[in-house]
């Protein structure tokens, strides 16, 4: 039973919430205990809030999930967790998030609230509106980064915001592409019928290029070079380029991408690339001259 609850909360998906640490890292405050503790509280708050959204979505989509080749194994769709139990878990998660809200500032509470509201409307209606559904999916990552900056009142570069925006849309588009390849639109959401692979592939190419371009511009921007007192951050772009291309390969050739978290946690080259990127950024920002 505990395993089913764990699966329902989608604990592995909490890895998405590390995006709240992005502003902390690039503001050179990662080693500041006071800042780190506050952002960690934000991470936990976002994690429980995201689990609440996942449970609500699974509860609302239970019937449709039973027709899906993979989602039919989710706890509520499979009957492993009853709808009453799921509703009780949602109430518990609301209480937990409310308690953590006392330890963060008002700006972060607004971000969390926006995240929850957007996802509720997405589940109820917006997921059936073409393009808007992609915006809703991608908004989560952007809100995490903005929340990470607001919770400790630190500046974040507009180029990093744009990078996050485009990588968020990129992941959302890749998710839709995987769904199109895997299943027929008649068996799941009607909105899939509004997309086709040609359209999706064009958007993915545009957003992938924008991610690489925006990040590269950020690394060589005058403010960035001046702030870090080095031009070496540009070399971390190599890992960003590889990560985007590797992800596209996994989606286009291996039919993965419906679950970004699974890709990040199971693909060895992707894991190695993330580690190398993290190490290189840490060395350049925190151990450089």
Backbone bond lengths (Angstrom), bond angles and torsions (degrees), N, CA, C in turn:
res aa  C-N    CA-C-N  psi(-1)  N-CA   C-N-CA  omega(-1)  CA-C   N-CA-C  phi
1 X - - - 1.464 - - 1.535 110.84 -
2 X 1.333 116.89 -42.57 1.465 120.74 179.20 1.518 110.29 -60.94
3 X 1.334 115.47 -37.86 1.459 120.02 179.14 1.530 110.62 -61.45
4 X 1.315 116.18 -38.82 1.469 120.69 179.39 1.532 111.26 -67.08
5 X 1.328 116.35 -39.20 1.468 120.17 177.46 1.528 110.10 -65.74
6 X 1.309 115.44 -41.55 1.469 121.50 178.40 1.525 109.88 -59.74
7 X 1.317 114.79 -43.20 1.461 120.48 179.46 1.524 110.51 -67.90
8 X 1.330 117.14 -37.85 1.455 121.94 -179.55 1.530 111.00 -64.22
9 X 1.318 116.22 -40.22 1.468 121.33 -179.59 1.524 112.28 -75.27
10 X 1.332 115.87 -14.56 1.470 122.42 -180.00 1.529 111.56 53.25
11 X 1.318 114.52 54.82 1.469 120.73 -178.70 1.535 112.84 -54.54
12 X 1.360 119.37 -41.40 1.473 118.50 178.93 1.526 113.29 -57.84
13 X 1.338 116.80 -26.30 1.462 120.83 -179.81 1.526 112.15 -72.33
14 X 1.332 116.49 -8.89 1.463 119.44 177.55 1.526 111.33 -63.63
15 X 1.340 116.22 -17.29 1.458 119.82 179.58 1.523 110.87 -60.47
16 X 1.344 117.03 -25.92 1.470 120.80 177.88 1.526 111.26 -61.88
17 X 1.315 115.69 -27.18 1.458 120.01 -175.35 1.521 113.69 -76.83
18 X 1.340 117.32 -4.58 1.464 119.24 175.56 1.526 110.11 -66.41
19 X 1.329 117.22 -12.03 1.457 120.69 177.10 1.528 111.05 -61.14
20 X 1.330 117.63 -22.64 1.474 119.38 178.86 1.528 110.82 -67.64
21 X 1.333 117.36 -17.94 1.462 120.95 -179.81 1.527 112.67 -85.62
22 X 1.327 117.50 -11.30 1.466 121.14 -176.78 1.533 112.56 -55.72
23 X 1.341 119.39 -51.55 1.468 119.27 179.02 1.532 112.37 -60.26
24 X 1.329 116.50 -36.90 1.462 121.45 -179.66 1.523 110.50 -62.54
25 X 1.332 115.67 -44.42 1.463 121.01 -178.66 1.521 111.47 -64.35
26 X 1.335 116.28 -48.54 1.458 120.20 -175.01 1.532 113.75 -83.26
27 X 1.320 116.30 1.17 1.469 119.39 173.05 1.524 110.26 -103.15
28 X 1.313 117.13 4.52 1.471 124.82 179.32 1.526 112.78 65.04
29 X 1.341 116.29 32.14 1.464 120.33 179.38 1.532 112.41 -113.45
30 X 1.318 116.47 12.18 1.463 119.73 -176.82 1.528 112.30 -59.56
31 X 1.312 117.22 -32.60 1.467 121.69 -176.98 1.526 112.40 -93.18
32 X 1.318 116.29 2.64 1.461 121.08 177.06 1.528 108.35 -85.00
33 X 1.329 117.25 110.88 1.462 121.54 -172.58 1.529 112.83 -59.50
34 X 1.325 116.73 -39.85 1.466 120.02 -178.92 1.526 111.14 -63.72
35 X 1.321 116.31 -45.73 1.468 121.16 178.07 1.521 110.47 -65.59
36 X 1.333 115.57 -44.55 1.461 120.85 -176.75 1.522 111.11 -61.69
37 X 1.314 117.32 -42.45 1.464 121.48 179.63 1.526 110.79 -63.05
38 X 1.318 116.34 -42.85 1.465 120.27 -178.40 1.530 111.07 -65.10
39 X 1.324 116.97 -42.57 1.462 120.68 179.78 1.527 110.23 -69.62
40 X 1.338 116.35 -33.79 1.472 119.41 177.44 1.529 110.20 -63.63
41 X 1.326 116.39 -39.82 1.467 120.41 175.98 1.531 109.24 -61.68
42 X 1.325 115.61 -39.83 1.459 119.99 176.95 1.523 111.28 -63.28
43 X 1.319 115.94 -38.95 1.473 121.18 177.94 1.528 110.69 -61.28
44 X 1.325 116.83 -46.83 1.457 121.43 179.68 1.528 110.75 -63.83
45 X 1.327 116.32 -42.73 1.460 121.05 179.56 1.526 110.53 -61.39
46 X 1.323 116.31 -45.69 1.457 120.87 179.25 1.528 110.80 -64.89
47 X 1.323 116.72 -34.68 1.461 120.90 -178.91 1.530 111.39 -64.83
48 X 1.329 116.37 -46.60 1.463 119.54 178.54 1.530 110.94 -68.47
49 X 1.333 116.68 -35.08 1.463 120.24 177.80 1.524 110.60 -65.77
50 X 1.324 116.72 -40.58 1.462 119.92 179.52 1.529 110.76 -68.37
51 X 1.332 117.28 -37.31 1.466 119.90 176.24 1.525 110.65 -63.05
52 X 1.331 116.42 -39.31 1.457 121.01 177.60 1.533 110.32 -60.21
53 X 1.320 116.06 -41.60 1.467 121.35 178.72 1.523 110.70 -65.88
54 X 1.334 116.69 -41.41 1.462 120.45 179.79 1.533 111.50 -62.70
55 X 1.325 116.03 -44.12 1.466 120.17 -179.34 1.526 110.18 -65.03
56 X 1.321 116.59 -42.80 1.472 120.60 178.50 1.523 110.35 -61.16
57 X 1.316 116.68 -43.23 1.459 121.24 179.53 1.529 111.42 -63.32
58 X 1.342 116.07 -45.01 1.464 120.01 179.92 1.523 111.52 -65.87
59 X 1.314 116.16 -35.03 1.459 120.68 179.12 1.532 110.39 -67.05
60 X 1.310 116.29 -43.00 1.463 121.35 -178.44 1.534 111.63 -73.51
61 X 1.335 116.73 -33.96 1.470 121.40 -175.10 1.526 113.90 -98.63
62 X 1.310 117.41 13.46 1.471 120.50 -174.46 1.524 113.16 -53.38
63 X 1.319 117.02 -45.47 1.470 120.32 -177.71 1.518 111.37 -65.20
64 X 1.330 116.51 -44.78 1.462 120.48 180.00 1.528 111.17 -67.10
65 X 1.333 116.54 -36.85 1.465 120.60 -179.78 1.521 112.29 -63.06
66 X 1.318 117.01 -28.83 1.466 120.28 -179.67 1.529 111.97 -66.23
67 X 1.335 116.79 -18.62 1.462 121.25 179.59 1.527 112.19 -94.08
68 X 1.326 115.26 -5.92 1.462 121.18 -177.69 1.523 109.78 -90.01
69 X 1.359 118.65 135.86 1.473 121.40 -177.81 1.517 115.70 -60.54
70 X 1.331 117.84 -24.99 1.464 121.31 179.67 1.519 112.32 -111.66
71 X 1.319 116.94 -42.68 1.460 120.77 -176.03 1.529 113.07 -68.01
72 X 1.333 117.08 -16.39 1.461 119.74 179.88 1.526 112.14 -65.40
73 X 1.329 116.27 -15.08 1.464 120.43 179.72 1.530 112.30 -91.38
74 X 1.328 117.76 -0.65 1.455 120.13 176.80 1.525 109.39 -64.22
75 X 1.326 117.61 149.20 1.476 122.05 -173.78 1.526 115.78 -50.46
76 X 1.334 118.16 -45.85 1.460 119.92 -177.62 1.524 110.65 -74.60
77 X 1.322 117.00 -44.41 1.466 121.16 179.92 1.527 112.17 -61.79
78 X 1.326 116.24 -36.45 1.465 120.64 -178.80 1.521 112.93 -83.19
79 X 1.336 116.94 -12.97 1.463 121.05 -179.59 1.509 113.75 90.84
80 X 1.340 117.07 2.06 1.470 120.59 -179.98 1.525 111.19 -67.13
81 X 1.333 116.29 -29.57 1.462 122.37 175.92 1.519 107.55 -125.89
82 X 1.319 116.90 127.54 1.465 120.55 -178.04 1.523 110.88 -74.73
83 X 1.325 115.95 162.70 1.460 120.66 179.41 1.525 111.08 -66.81
84 X 1.310 116.82 -32.62 1.470 120.30 177.64 1.521 110.38 -66.40
85 X 1.316 116.06 -42.80 1.463 120.54 177.90 1.528 110.02 -62.69
86 X 1.325 116.07 -41.89 1.463 120.54 -179.86 1.531 110.88 -62.77
87 X 1.327 115.89 -41.97 1.469 120.41 178.87 1.532 110.54 -63.16
88 X 1.322 116.62 -39.56 1.466 121.30 179.09 1.525 110.34 -65.65
89 X 1.331 116.72 -38.04 1.465 120.98 178.75 1.521 110.53 -66.14
90 X 1.323 117.05 -37.95 1.469 120.82 177.55 1.526 110.21 -61.06
91 X 1.326 116.64 -44.82 1.464 121.24 179.00 1.530 110.07 -61.14
92 X 1.339 116.38 -43.04 1.464 120.96 179.24 1.523 110.98 -62.42
93 X 1.325 116.62 -42.06 1.465 120.90 -179.80 1.533 111.25 -66.79
94 X 1.327 116.95 -35.66 1.459 120.94 176.41 1.526 110.16 -61.64
95 X 1.327 115.82 -41.84 1.470 120.95 178.93 1.524 110.42 -64.54
96 X 1.328 116.69 -43.99 1.470 121.22 -179.06 1.529 110.65 -62.72
97 X 1.330 116.25 -46.76 1.465 120.44 179.41 1.528 110.58 -62.25
98 X 1.320 116.52 -39.08 1.470 121.06 179.39 1.525 111.12 -63.73
99 X 1.328 116.67 -38.19 1.473 120.56 178.51 1.527 110.56 -65.27
100 X 1.344 116.20 -45.46 1.462 119.52 179.84 1.521 111.63 -66.20
101 X 1.322 116.41 -25.07 1.469 120.81 -179.40 1.525 112.21 -61.70
102 X 1.344 116.68 -23.44 1.456 120.76 178.68 1.528 112.27 -70.63
103 X 1.348 116.79 -16.53 1.456 120.86 -175.41 1.529 113.03 -103.62
104 X 1.340 117.31 4.45 1.461 120.71 178.90 1.531 109.37 -123.87
105 X 1.319 116.04 165.99 1.468 119.20 -178.09 1.531 112.02 -80.64
106 X 1.305 115.12 171.04 1.465 121.69 -176.58 1.524 111.93 -62.45
107 X 1.329 116.44 -38.66 1.462 120.40 -178.75 1.522 111.26 -60.37
108 X 1.341 116.58 -41.26 1.469 119.99 -179.84 1.528 110.84 -69.40
109 X 1.319 116.83 -36.35 1.463 120.93 177.44 1.534 109.88 -61.54
110 X 1.327 116.15 -39.27 1.470 120.43 178.15 1.525 110.41 -63.50
111 X 1.330 116.91 -40.66 1.468 121.29 179.08 1.530 110.54 -64.53
112 X 1.330 116.65 -45.65 1.465 120.93 178.45 1.527 109.92 -61.12
113 X 1.313 116.55 -44.21 1.467 121.35 179.75 1.519 110.83 -61.49
114 X 1.331 116.20 -42.90 1.468 120.55 178.96 1.518 110.59 -62.29
115 X 1.335 115.89 -41.71 1.471 120.95 178.74 1.531 111.39 -60.22
116 X 1.325 116.38 -46.28 1.463 121.17 -179.05 1.527 111.16 -66.18
117 X 1.326 116.65 -46.10 1.472 121.02 -178.44 1.529 111.08 -62.42
118 X 1.327 116.64 -45.56 1.472 120.49 179.63 1.520 110.45 -59.23
119 X 1.323 116.42 -43.19 1.461 119.76 -177.81 1.528 112.81 -71.88
120 X 1.310 116.79 -31.44 1.468 119.58 175.83 1.527 109.91 -65.93
121 X 1.333 116.25 -46.12 1.467 120.09 178.54 1.523 110.99 -66.31
122 X 1.349 115.07 -32.62 1.465 119.30 176.96 1.529 110.06 -63.01
123 X 1.311 116.12 -46.91 1.465 121.25 -179.42 1.524 111.62 -64.01
124 X 1.318 116.20 -41.33 1.470 120.61 -175.27 1.523 113.41 -77.04
125 X 1.342 116.67 -35.00 1.470 117.61 -173.53 1.522 114.78 -150.22
126 X 1.311 118.65 -47.20 1.457 122.28 -168.14 1.525 114.57 -64.26
127 X 1.320 117.97 -20.48 1.467 119.81 179.17 1.522 112.10 -67.56
128 X 1.342 116.91 -13.02 1.454 121.08 178.53 1.520 112.60 -98.84
129 X 1.344 116.90 3.60 1.463 121.34 -179.67 1.522 108.72 -103.21
130 X 1.335 116.30 115.35 1.459 121.53 -175.85 1.524 111.29 -57.89
131 X 1.312 117.68 141.33 1.463 128.24 -176.99 1.528 111.07 73.39
132 X 1.338 117.09 -47.32 1.471 120.44 179.07 1.524 109.79 -60.72
133 X 1.339 116.53 -34.63 1.466 119.67 179.18 1.529 110.85 -62.69
134 X 1.328 116.58 -37.45 1.467 120.48 177.58 1.524 110.94 -67.14
135 X 1.341 115.42 -39.09 1.466 120.22 179.20 1.524 110.91 -63.10
136 X 1.331 116.31 -40.02 1.468 120.33 -179.97 1.520 111.48 -66.12
137 X 1.334 116.02 -43.93 1.467 120.55 -179.74 1.527 110.40 -62.68
138 X 1.332 115.47 -45.35 1.466 120.09 -175.81 1.529 113.28 -74.13
139 X 1.328 117.59 -21.98 1.470 120.52 -177.87 1.522 112.32 -61.85
140 X 1.321 116.76 -28.44 1.461 120.27 -177.20 1.519 113.21 -58.42
141 X 1.347 117.25 -45.78 1.462 120.65 -179.20 1.519 110.92 -67.36
142 X 1.314 116.36 -40.29 1.455 120.43 -179.49 1.529 110.88 -64.18
143 X 1.328 116.35 -42.05 1.464 120.41 179.36 1.529 110.95 -65.86
144 X 1.305 117.24 -33.27 1.462 120.60 178.41 1.531 110.77 -64.02
145 X 1.323 116.08 -45.22 1.460 120.03 -179.66 1.527 110.86 -66.71
146 X 1.315 117.01 -45.90 1.460 120.63 178.98 1.525 110.13 -62.36
147 X 1.337 116.75 -40.97 1.461 121.03 177.98 1.511 111.65 -62.84
148 X 1.336 116.54 -38.73 1.462 120.34 178.93 1.517 112.72 -63.46
149 X 1.341 116.15 -30.25 1.463 120.23 177.88 1.526 111.31 -79.60
150 X 1.332 115.58 -41.49 1.459 119.85 -176.17 1.525 113.22 -71.11
151 X 1.335 117.17 -30.40 1.460 119.66 -174.92 1.526 111.89 -65.94
152 X 1.334 116.75 -24.38 1.472 120.20 177.50 1.530 111.10 -123.11
153 X 1.338 115.73 12.53 1.466 121.87 175.61 1.532 113.22 52.52
154 X 1.335 115.66 54.31 1.455 119.86 177.59 1.524 110.30 -117.66
155 X 1.306 115.57 155.03 1.460 122.14 -177.71 1.525 110.01 -78.34
156 X 1.329 116.18 143.07 1.453 120.56 173.36 1.517 108.28 -132.18
157 X 1.306 116.02 135.04 1.460 121.88 -176.48 1.528 112.00 -60.19
158 X 1.320 115.43 141.78 1.463 120.77 176.82 1.523 110.69 -62.10
159 X 1.330 116.65 -31.36 1.465 120.17 178.71 1.524 111.29 -68.14
160 X 1.338 117.14 -34.09 1.465 120.17 175.55 1.527 110.74 -69.81
161 X 1.326 116.03 -36.54 1.459 120.23 176.63 1.518 109.62 -62.48
162 X 1.329 116.55 -44.86 1.470 120.54 179.40 1.530 111.29 -65.68
163 X 1.322 116.23 -38.34 1.468 119.70 177.05 1.523 110.39 -60.56
164 X 1.328 115.64 -45.32 1.460 120.69 178.27 1.521 111.38 -62.85
165 X 1.335 116.02 -42.30 1.464 120.55 179.33 1.520 111.09 -58.18
166 X 1.319 116.64 -48.66 1.460 119.90 -175.79 1.529 112.73 -72.73
167 X 1.336 117.19 -34.73 1.462 117.83 177.40 1.525 110.73 -70.29
168 X 1.327 115.88 -29.33 1.460 120.45 176.47 1.526 110.73 -66.67
169 X 1.328 115.81 -46.52 1.465 119.96 178.18 1.524 110.21 -65.50
170 X 1.324 116.36 -39.27 1.470 121.41 178.77 1.525 110.80 -57.50
171 X 1.328 117.08 -47.82 1.466 121.10 -179.64 1.526 111.28 -65.42
172 X 1.339 116.41 -37.61 1.464 120.36 178.49 1.523 110.89 -64.70
173 X 1.322 116.38 -41.73 1.468 121.21 179.63 1.523 110.46 -66.97
174 X 1.315 116.56 -40.69 1.465 120.37 178.25 1.533 111.11 -62.72
175 X 1.319 115.00 -36.21 1.459 120.34 177.50 1.532 110.04 -63.36
176 X 1.328 116.27 -45.75 1.459 120.46 179.04 1.524 111.07 -63.56
177 X 1.319 117.18 -38.46 1.463 119.88 179.94 1.524 111.11 -63.06
178 X 1.320 115.80 -42.73 1.461 120.27 179.53 1.522 111.13 -62.61
179 X 1.336 115.88 -38.43 1.460 120.13 178.54 1.520 111.27 -66.46
180 X 1.321 117.05 -38.32 1.461 121.11 179.57 1.525 111.76 -64.66
181 X 1.334 114.96 -39.60 1.464 119.93 -179.32 1.524 111.34 -72.72
182 X 1.337 115.84 -36.93 1.461 120.77 -173.07 1.515 113.89 -77.17
183 X 1.311 117.20 -40.14 1.453 119.94 -171.18 1.518 112.76 -136.90
184 X 1.314 115.45 166.90 1.460 122.29 177.02 1.509 109.16 -89.08
185 X 1.350 115.39 142.45 1.452 118.77 -179.54 1.526 112.38 -62.31
186 X 1.347 117.42 -21.28 1.464 120.06 -179.05 1.529 112.10 -71.55
187 X 1.325 115.61 -15.19 1.452 119.12 -176.52 1.524 112.14 -99.44
188 X 1.307 116.69 -11.23 1.466 118.43 -177.57 1.529 110.28 -135.75
189 X 1.320 117.38 -130.86 1.446 120.56 -174.98 1.525 112.27 -73.78
190 X 1.319 115.55 142.48 1.454 121.59 177.67 1.523 111.25 -65.37
191 X 1.338 116.48 -29.69 1.454 120.10 -176.06 1.524 111.93 -61.36
192 X 1.333 117.67 -26.44 1.459 120.23 179.64 1.521 111.02 -63.02
193 X 1.324 116.15 -26.73 1.453 120.25 178.41 1.518 112.46 -69.34
194 X 1.343 116.86 -16.41 1.455 121.70 179.34 1.529 112.12 -85.87
195 X 1.335 116.14 -8.47 1.454 120.53 179.75 1.526 110.14 -110.41
196 X 1.316 115.59 158.62 1.456 121.04 167.82 1.521 107.89 -142.82
197 X 1.322 117.53 165.75 1.458 120.76 -173.54 1.524 112.80 -62.66
198 X 1.324 116.94 -35.43 1.467 119.34 179.69 1.520 111.05 -62.23
199 X 1.318 116.34 -47.31 1.471 122.07 179.52 1.521 110.72 -63.49
200 X 1.327 116.02 -46.52 1.459 121.11 -179.49 1.525 111.36 -62.43
201 X 1.333 116.63 -42.42 1.464 120.58 -178.99 1.526 111.95 -65.55
202 X 1.330 116.82 -34.00 1.463 120.10 176.86 1.525 110.77 -66.10
203 X 1.336 116.41 -44.10 1.467 120.04 178.62 1.528 110.69 -64.31
204 X 1.326 116.50 -41.48 1.472 119.78 -178.50 1.522 110.99 -63.55
205 X 1.342 116.84 -39.25 1.466 120.51 179.03 1.530 110.89 -65.31
206 X 1.344 116.15 -42.16 1.463 120.59 -179.89 1.526 111.01 -64.81
207 X 1.334 116.83 -48.53 1.464 120.24 -177.15 1.528 111.62 -68.15
208 X 1.341 117.42 -35.70 1.461 120.50 177.80 1.523 110.19 -62.64
209 X 1.334 115.72 -43.85 1.466 120.15 178.75 1.530 111.13 -63.95
210 X 1.328 115.94 -39.16 1.471 120.32 -179.27 1.530 111.48 -67.08
211 X 1.337 117.25 -37.13 1.468 120.59 177.60 1.522 109.99 -60.00
212 X 1.326 115.47 -51.21 1.462 121.12 -177.91 1.527 110.99 -63.14
213 X 1.325 115.98 -44.39 1.461 120.42 -177.72 1.529 111.96 -65.43
214 X 1.333 116.71 -47.25 1.466 120.40 -178.24 1.527 111.73 -64.25
215 X 1.337 116.68 -41.03 1.463 118.95 179.55 1.524 110.43 -67.13
216 X 1.336 116.46 -41.82 1.465 120.13 -179.74 1.532 110.59 -62.41
217 X 1.329 116.73 -42.08 1.465 120.75 178.60 1.527 110.24 -63.84
218 X 1.347 116.17 -39.85 1.470 119.98 178.23 1.526 110.96 -58.75
219 X 1.337 117.07 -44.15 1.466 120.25 -175.45 1.519 113.17 -66.84
220 X 1.358 117.50 -25.73 1.464 119.53 -178.35 1.530 112.53 -108.73
221 X 1.340 116.26 2.68 1.465 119.91 178.85 1.530 109.83 -60.90
222 X 1.320 115.99 147.44 1.462 121.04 -176.86 1.521 112.29 -58.06
223 X 1.333 117.04 -42.98 1.465 120.81 179.97 1.527 111.17 -63.66
224 X 1.346 116.23 -38.87 1.469 120.87 -178.78 1.521 110.55 -65.76
225 X 1.327 116.21 -48.63 1.461 120.97 -179.43 1.526 110.63 -61.76
226 X 1.326 115.64 -40.65 1.463 120.26 179.58 1.526 111.75 -67.82
227 X 1.338 116.55 -40.38 1.461 121.41 -176.97 1.527 111.69 -67.96
228 X 1.348 116.44 -42.43 1.460 120.51 -178.26 1.529 112.06 -92.27
229 X 1.329 115.97 -7.78 1.456 121.14 179.17 1.527 112.17 58.05
230 X 1.320 115.95 36.21 1.463 121.40 178.64 1.525 109.96 -164.18
231 X 1.318 115.34 152.92 1.462 121.21 175.87 1.534 111.24 -101.11
232 X 1.318 116.13 2.35 1.466 120.65 -172.67 1.528 114.82 -70.52
233 X 1.342 117.46 -15.90 1.460 118.93 -178.82 1.527 111.29 -61.81
234 X 1.320 117.06 -21.64 1.463 120.68 179.88 1.530 111.29 -60.13
235 X 1.323 116.73 -27.92 1.463 119.97 -178.08 1.529 112.42 -70.23
236 X 1.321 116.74 -20.32 1.470 119.49 176.85 1.520 111.28 -70.78
237 X 1.327 117.37 -13.63 1.464 121.65 177.80 1.530 111.27 -61.79
238 X 1.323 115.92 -26.50 1.472 120.41 179.54 1.518 109.98 -57.50
239 X 1.321 117.03 -42.43 1.460 121.21 -177.94 1.529 111.50 -73.16
240 X 1.317 116.67 -31.54 1.467 120.44 176.76 1.527 109.59 -66.47
241 X 1.322 116.39 -44.90 1.465 121.37 178.72 1.531 110.32 -60.97
242 X 1.335 115.67 -47.14 1.468 119.02 179.91 1.520 110.80 -62.18
243 X 1.334 117.30 -43.10 1.459 121.36 -178.42 1.524 112.29 -60.46
244 X 1.342 116.63 -43.42 1.463 120.90 178.86 1.526 110.43 -64.98
245 X 1.328 116.64 -46.81 1.468 120.31 -178.72 1.522 111.60 -66.32
246 X 1.325 116.63 -38.84 1.466 120.15 179.43 1.529 110.24 -64.66
247 X 1.321 116.03 -41.35 1.469 120.32 -179.56 1.528 110.01 -65.12
248 X 1.314 116.82 -41.71 1.463 120.57 178.06 1.525 110.86 -63.76
249 X 1.317 115.87 -38.16 1.474 120.09 177.10 1.529 110.71 -61.86
250 X 1.324 116.11 -45.29 1.465 120.30 -178.88 1.533 111.78 -63.69
251 X 1.321 116.06 -34.71 1.468 120.22 -179.72 1.525 110.92 -78.30
252 X 1.325 116.66 -47.03 1.461 121.01 -174.51 1.532 112.65 -75.07
253 X 1.319 116.83 -38.08 1.472 120.07 -174.51 1.522 113.90 -102.32
254 X 1.325 117.58 -29.26 1.461 121.13 -176.09 1.522 112.63 -109.48
255 X 1.344 116.64 1.05 1.465 122.20 178.58 1.531 113.05 56.90
256 X 1.337 116.11 36.06 1.450 120.72 174.79 1.526 107.98 -103.62
257 X 1.325 116.88 177.12 1.451 119.52 176.98 1.516 114.13 119.82
258 X 1.353 117.46 -15.47 1.461 119.07 178.77 1.519 110.44 -65.11
259 X 1.335 115.06 -28.33 1.459 120.64 178.36 1.529 108.77 -125.49
260 X 1.348 118.40 92.74 1.465 121.75 -177.84 1.523 113.27 -55.82
261 X 1.333 116.29 -36.74 1.459 120.26 -179.12 1.519 111.05 -62.48
262 X 1.321 116.00 -42.87 1.469 120.46 179.66 1.520 110.54 -62.45
263 X 1.325 116.93 -40.96 1.458 121.18 178.93 1.524 110.36 -61.48
264 X 1.335 115.79 -46.39 1.466 120.82 -177.63 1.523 112.55 -64.66
265 X 1.328 116.79 -31.57 1.460 120.99 -174.47 1.522 114.51 -95.16
266 X 1.336 117.68 -9.19 1.464 119.69 -175.07 1.527 114.53 -120.28
267 X 1.312 117.73 -21.62 1.463 119.93 -178.73 1.529 109.90 -87.01
268 X 1.329 116.55 114.32 1.465 122.03 -174.47 1.535 112.38 -59.86
269 X 1.331 119.77 -48.85 1.473 118.79 178.23 1.527 112.59 -58.86
270 X 1.343 116.67 -37.63 1.464 119.94 179.59 1.533 110.60 -67.10
271 X 1.317 116.53 -41.67 1.466 120.99 178.14 1.529 110.57 -62.66
272 X 1.337 115.54 -45.97 1.465 120.63 179.86 1.527 110.40 -61.48
273 X 1.325 116.41 -40.79 1.459 120.96 179.98 1.530 111.58 -64.69
274 X 1.336 116.62 -41.05 1.461 120.96 178.84 1.527 111.09 -64.45
275 X 1.333 115.52 -39.63 1.469 119.98 179.02 1.527 110.36 -65.93
276 X 1.334 116.46 -46.15 1.459 120.80 -179.82 1.525 111.46 -63.37
277 X 1.331 115.33 -38.70 1.468 119.29 178.19 1.531 109.98 -63.97
278 X 1.322 115.95 -47.09 1.464 120.64 -178.46 1.530 111.40 -61.24
279 X 1.335 115.86 -43.94 1.467 120.67 -179.96 1.528 110.49 -64.11
280 X 1.322 116.17 -45.29 1.465 119.98 -178.28 1.529 111.48 -63.04
281 X 1.335 116.66 -42.72 1.464 120.40 179.30 1.523 110.36 -64.85
282 X 1.316 117.30 -41.26 1.467 120.99 179.40 1.528 110.80 -62.60
283 X 1.326 116.27 -44.78 1.469 120.42 -179.12 1.524 110.66 -64.00
284 X 1.331 115.85 -45.61 1.458 120.38 -177.74 1.524 112.19 -65.42
285 X 1.336 116.47 -43.94 1.464 120.52 -174.84 1.529 112.51 -81.44
286 X 1.345 116.29 -42.16 1.462 118.75 -170.55 1.534 114.65 -104.04
287 X 1.319 117.27 -19.88 1.454 119.21 -178.83 1.517 112.45 -114.62
288 X 1.331 115.45 -0.18 1.458 119.37 179.64 1.517 110.90 -74.74
289 X 1.303 113.44 -178.04 1.486 117.78 -177.38 1.521 111.11 -73.00
